[in-house]
Amino acid sequence: MPIAELGRVALVVDDMSAVAKSLKEIFEIDLRVVNAEQLGIKAAIGNQGVELVEKVEQEPRLAKHWRGPVAAICIRVDDAKEINRRMEAAGFSYVQSVKTASGLSEFYYGANFYGLPLVIYESSGDFDHEVGAEGNLELEWRD
């Protein structure tokens, strides 16, 4: 049976530097910035369950799927293809899939899952390292 757990919550912020600084000072949450130019955003990521997202384009394609300050609720699974198959069979289609240079696989359902912006991703648990690998993202859009 596939393992699934809450991996992180991605939050949209206007001033990533200020929020990241406060998270570090108050909660000792370490984040580092990754530029995702292909997506029109930059993200502050780490392995402590929080991701910050800031727009670098006026209206990134992903933004239409965000709900308020929540860009995504991200569920880590051990078999993303199998979970995606189950999601599709249940009537929930993804709007975007991503594969990083390190092989991290992610499916974004937008708000198709009961109005919640949902991501499933397959990771060894070192999300920070897997996302931070150099190289272009393999993207597929279905929206």
Number of C-alpha atoms within 10 A of each C-alpha: 5 9 12 16 11 12 22 20 19 24 21 22 18 12 12 19 16 11 14 22 15 13 15 13 11 8 9 12 17 16 21 14 18 17 14 17 14 12 16 17 21 19 21 22 25 21 16 15 14 21 24 26 25 20 21 14 12 9 11 15 13 18 17 11 21 19 16 9 13 18 27 25 21 23 19 22 22 18 17 22 16 12 19 20 13 12 15 12 10 9 11 17 19 24 17 17 19 17 18 18 16 14 15 19 20 25 23 24 25 27 20 16 15 9 12 17 20 24 25 28 26 22 19 12 13 10 20 17 14 17 21 18 15 11 9 12 20 13 13 13 12 9 12
